[in-house]
Amino acid sequence: MADTREFDLTLFGATGFVGTLTAQYLVGAAPESARIALAGRSLDKLTAARDELGPKAAGWGLVVADSTDQAGLDELAARTKVVVTTVGPYLRYGLPLVAACAKSGTHYADLTGEPLFIRDAIDAYHEQAVQTGAKIVNSCGYDSIPSDLSVYQLYRRTLEDNTGELTDTTLVAALKGGVSGGTIDSGRAMMEAIAADPAKGSVLSHPYSLSPDKSMDPDVGRQSDQALSRASAIDPSLDGWVSTFVMASHNTKIVRRTNGLLGWVYGKNFRYREVMSAGKSRVAPLVAAGMAGGIVAGMTVGALLSRTSAGRKLLDRVLPEPGTGPSAQVRESGWFTMKTFAHTSSGAKYVSTFSGAGDPGYQATRVLLGESGLCLAFDSDRQPAQAGILTPAAAMGDALTDRLRAAGMTITVERA
């Protein structure tokens, strides 16, 4: 992309909770010469947000734009090389900005965990983004960078070792952190969309619903995101129990889409799933069962309530509000560790580790999103050439991995 635009990176939603955290991160992480802008609906709020960031942000631009104003979004996209957006739920508010970026050849990164939104973006704008050279990169937070880059780096290691294709691969998540109001609102948006059009439910249930070419999908049998088993069934080195991971149904689709975008290089027998550690205490089996059952029950009840106005009002009263989040102390006390156990067609075994400090949904996500935006803006010479509706690994690969390591995250691959 020619360097003729006014800004290198524009943060849309800069006055929201996660947007503010991301802006704070960019103050310290962006190069001194970076031309950054904050975008949102209110000039007064944007001005106040910039002032709060201190002298390093004093020269940042301010762009007034609304997610419902297509002309304004078109203008925003045309002025910048990269748009980083925290404005969700993306299913409700995200497509106009994708349209603007695809039209202008502007790179884009978001935090969506909504397969319905990504499927809509693929169907409507993938081809246009390919033509204009726009990298529209979804799921650039805790959902789904650790999952996506872990498998990508496992693949890279198998190439170095010449140990064949990836086969059975399982990620085990462990974390300390909360669920944001925005994440819950994204789930609600998807449930409401399915209530209005039940056919959309297949996008959530089908493991390859985000595939770039379903005729090329590996035929490896059933791949369920539900889990309840002893951890040793995944690898003999593990103790305790594992259960369903709440983000597995989204992350696994992102990882499989990466495989497709890269030409199915992970292998024709690549099977992928994600689970969550329930610990190894005497009550771990009960914890695991409760986690698995609670996720199913929550989704079922939420879907039923989303079908009526009375049910939606009840959800409004009992669920956290979008744009809210925990205190700085709580955010800083969190952590996450993702260990991915992989087998190859030659019989080799590997384990990757992706870990970071801070609440994964906030403190860690601001790093993941911020570095994704900076990578798109400044590391074009180290990225794959392809454009379109992409995943983090397919869009940025080793360049993003190196950035996150430099930012303090652990990303390793070891042969077992």
Solvent accessible surface area in square Angstrom, and as a share of the most:
residue,aa,sasa,rsa
1,M,100,0.44
2,A,71,0.55
3,D,101,0.52
4,T,117,0.68
5,R,43,0.16
6,E,90,0.41
7,F,16,0.07
8,D,9,0.04
9,L,1,0.01
10,T,1,0.01
11,L,0,0.00
12,F,6,0.02
13,G,12,0.12
14,A,2,0.01
15,T,56,0.32
16,G,34,0.33
17,F,54,0.22
18,V,31,0.18
19,G,0,0.00
20,T,48,0.28
21,L,9,0.04
22,T,0,0.00
23,A,3,0.02
24,Q,83,0.37
25,Y,33,0.13
26,L,1,0.00
27,V,29,0.17
28,G,63,0.61
29,A,35,0.27
30,A,18,0.14
31,P,59,0.37
32,E,161,0.72
33,S,96,0.62
34,A,13,0.10
35,R,84,0.31
36,I,4,0.02
37,A,0,0.00
38,L,1,0.00
39,A,0,0.00
40,G,6,0.06
41,R,189,0.69
42,S,36,0.23
43,L,97,0.48
44,D,118,0.61
45,K,130,0.55
46,L,0,0.00
47,T,49,0.29
48,A,55,0.43
49,A,22,0.17
50,R,54,0.20
51,D,97,0.50
52,E,152,0.68
53,L,25,0.12
54,G,26,0.25
55,P,124,0.78
56,K,132,0.56
57,A,0,0.00
58,A,69,0.54
59,G,76,0.73
60,W,21,0.07
61,G,17,0.16
62,L,38,0.19
63,V,10,0.06
64,V,83,0.48
65,A,4,0.03
66,D,43,0.22
67,S,14,0.09
68,T,114,0.67
69,D,64,0.33
70,Q,74,0.33
71,A,76,0.59
72,G,15,0.15
73,L,0,0.00
74,D,35,0.18
75,E,105,0.47
76,L,3,0.01
77,A,0,0.00
78,A,55,0.42
79,R,69,0.25
80,T,0,0.00
81,K,28,0.12
82,V,0,0.00
83,V,0,0.00
84,V,1,0.01
85,T,4,0.02
86,T,27,0.16
87,V,37,0.21
88,G,31,0.30
89,P,5,0.03
90,Y,10,0.04
91,L,36,0.18
92,R,96,0.35
93,Y,86,0.33
94,G,5,0.05
95,L,49,0.24
96,P,40,0.25
97,L,4,0.02
98,V,0,0.00
99,A,15,0.12
100,A,0,0.00
101,C,0,0.00
102,A,0,0.00
103,K,125,0.53
104,S,30,0.19
105,G,6,0.06
106,T,0,0.00
107,H,19,0.08
108,Y,0,0.00
109,A,0,0.00
110,D,0,0.00
111,L,35,0.18
112,T,1,0.01
113,G,18,0.17
114,E,0,0.00
115,P,4,0.02
116,L,4,0.02
117,F,0,0.00
118,I,1,0.01
119,R,44,0.16
120,D,43,0.22
121,A,0,0.00
122,I,17,0.09
123,D,102,0.53
124,A,61,0.47
125,Y,51,0.19
126,H,36,0.16
127,E,116,0.52
128,Q,67,0.30
129,A,0,0.00
130,V,68,0.39
131,Q,148,0.66
132,T,59,0.34
133,G,33,0.32
134,A,0,0.00
135,K,14,0.06
136,I,0,0.00
137,V,0,0.00
138,N,1,0.01
139,S,0,0.00
140,C,0,0.00
141,G,2,0.02
142,Y,19,0.07
143,D,26,0.13
144,S,0,0.00
145,I,0,0.00
146,P,0,0.00
147,S,0,0.00
148,D,0,0.00
149,L,0,0.00
150,S,1,0.01
151,V,0,0.00
152,Y,22,0.08
153,Q,18,0.08
154,L,0,0.00
155,Y,30,0.11
156,R,91,0.33
157,R,67,0.24
158,T,4,0.02
159,L,100,0.50
160,E,138,0.62
161,D,48,0.25
162,N,137,0.70
163,T,9,0.05
164,G,37,0.35
165,E,69,0.31
166,L,1,0.01
167,T,28,0.16
168,D,74,0.38
169,T,2,0.01
170,T,12,0.07
171,L,0,0.00
172,V,16,0.09
173,A,0,0.00
174,A,30,0.23
175,L,45,0.23
176,K,102,0.43
177,G,38,0.37
178,G,46,0.44
179,V,96,0.55
180,S,17,0.11
181,G,2,0.02
182,G,31,0.29
183,T,63,0.36
184,I,43,0.22
185,D,13,0.07
186,S,18,0.11
187,G,23,0.23
188,R,21,0.08
189,A,5,0.04
190,M,25,0.11
191,M,41,0.18
192,E,41,0.18
193,A,21,0.17
194,I,38,0.19
195,A,34,0.26
196,A,90,0.70
197,D,57,0.30
198,P,104,0.65
199,A,79,0.61
200,K,65,0.27
201,G,20,0.19
202,S,65,0.42
203,V,22,0.12
204,L,43,0.21
205,S,90,0.58
206,H,88,0.39
207,P,31,0.19
208,Y,20,0.08
209,S,4,0.03
210,L,1,0.01
211,S,8,0.05
212,P,54,0.34
213,D,59,0.30
214,K,123,0.52
215,S,100,0.64
216,M,110,0.49
217,D,29,0.15
218,P,15,0.09
219,D,138,0.72
220,V,25,0.15
221,G,53,0.51
222,R,196,0.71
223,Q,20,0.09
224,S,34,0.22
225,D,30,0.15
226,Q,93,0.41
227,A,12,0.09
228,L,90,0.45
229,S,33,0.21
230,R,144,0.53
231,A,4,0.03
232,S,56,0.36
233,A,78,0.61
234,I,18,0.09
235,D,21,0.11
236,P,115,0.72
237,S,84,0.54
238,L,36,0.18
239,D,98,0.51
240,G,16,0.16
241,W,55,0.19
242,V,1,0.00
243,S,0,0.00
244,T,4,0.02
245,F,5,0.02
246,V,89,0.51
247,M,28,0.12
248,A,0,0.00
249,S,44,0.28
250,H,4,0.02
251,N,0,0.00
252,T,0,0.00
253,K,3,0.01
254,I,1,0.00
255,V,0,0.00
256,R,14,0.05
257,R,3,0.01
258,T,0,0.00
259,N,3,0.01
260,G,5,0.05
261,L,27,0.13
262,L,42,0.21
263,G,48,0.46
264,W,49,0.17
265,V,53,0.31
266,Y,0,0.00
267,G,0,0.00
268,K,143,0.61
269,N,76,0.39
270,F,4,0.02
271,R,84,0.31
272,Y,3,0.01
273,R,84,0.31
274,E,1,0.00
275,V,1,0.00
276,M,40,0.18
277,S,42,0.27
278,A,15,0.11
279,G,34,0.32
280,K,150,0.64
281,S,67,0.43
282,R,237,0.86
283,V,83,0.48
284,A,0,0.00
285,P,45,0.28
286,L,134,0.66
287,V,65,0.37
288,A,0,0.00
289,A,44,0.34
290,G,48,0.46
291,M,48,0.21
292,A,15,0.12
293,G,39,0.38
294,G,43,0.42
295,I,34,0.17
296,V,72,0.41
297,A,53,0.41
298,G,44,0.42
299,M,108,0.48
300,T,71,0.41
301,V,80,0.46
302,G,5,0.05
303,A,32,0.25
304,L,97,0.48
305,L,45,0.22
306,S,1,0.01
307,R,154,0.56
308,T,73,0.43
309,S,66,0.43
310,A,72,0.56
311,G,4,0.04
312,R,83,0.30
313,K,125,0.53
314,L,69,0.35
315,L,12,0.06
316,D,83,0.43
317,R,177,0.65
318,V,97,0.56
319,L,53,0.26
320,P,66,0.41
321,E,118,0.53
322,P,75,0.47
323,G,50,0.48
324,T,61,0.35
325,G,35,0.33
326,P,35,0.22
327,S,64,0.41
328,A,48,0.37
329,Q,149,0.66
330,V,81,0.46
331,R,30,0.11
332,E,111,0.50
333,S,53,0.34
334,G,6,0.06
335,W,109,0.38
336,F,1,0.01
337,T,39,0.23
338,M,0,0.00
339,K,78,0.33
340,T,0,0.00
341,F,16,0.07
342,A,1,0.01
343,H,57,0.26
344,T,7,0.04
345,S,76,0.49
346,S,78,0.50
347,G,57,0.55
348,A,8,0.06
349,K,89,0.38
350,Y,3,0.01
351,V,30,0.17
352,S,2,0.01
353,T,23,0.13
354,F,0,0.00
355,S,22,0.14
356,G,12,0.11
357,A,89,0.69
358,G,2,0.02
359,D,0,0.00
360,P,4,0.03
361,G,29,0.28
362,Y,3,0.01
363,Q,30,0.13
364,A,1,0.01
365,T,7,0.04
366,R,50,0.18
367,V,21,0.12
368,L,0,0.00
369,L,0,0.00
370,G,1,0.01
371,E,11,0.05
372,S,0,0.00
373,G,0,0.00
374,L,0,0.00
375,C,0,0.00
376,L,2,0.01
377,A,5,0.04
378,F,70,0.29
379,D,19,0.10
380,S,76,0.49
381,D,128,0.66
382,R,119,0.43
383,Q,22,0.10
384,P,46,0.29
385,A,107,0.83
386,Q,57,0.25
387,A,14,0.11
388,G,0,0.00
389,I,0,0.00
390,L,2,0.01
391,T,1,0.00
392,P,0,0.00
393,A,0,0.00
394,A,0,0.00
395,A,0,0.00
396,M,0,0.00
397,G,0,0.00
398,D,38,0.20
399,A,0,0.00
400,L,0,0.00
401,T,1,0.00
402,D,59,0.30
403,R,53,0.19
404,L,0,0.00
405,R,104,0.38
406,A,94,0.73
407,A,41,0.32
408,G,63,0.61
409,M,15,0.06
410,T,60,0.35
411,I,7,0.03
412,T,55,0.32
413,V,25,0.14
414,E,108,0.48
415,R,125,0.46
416,A,93,0.72
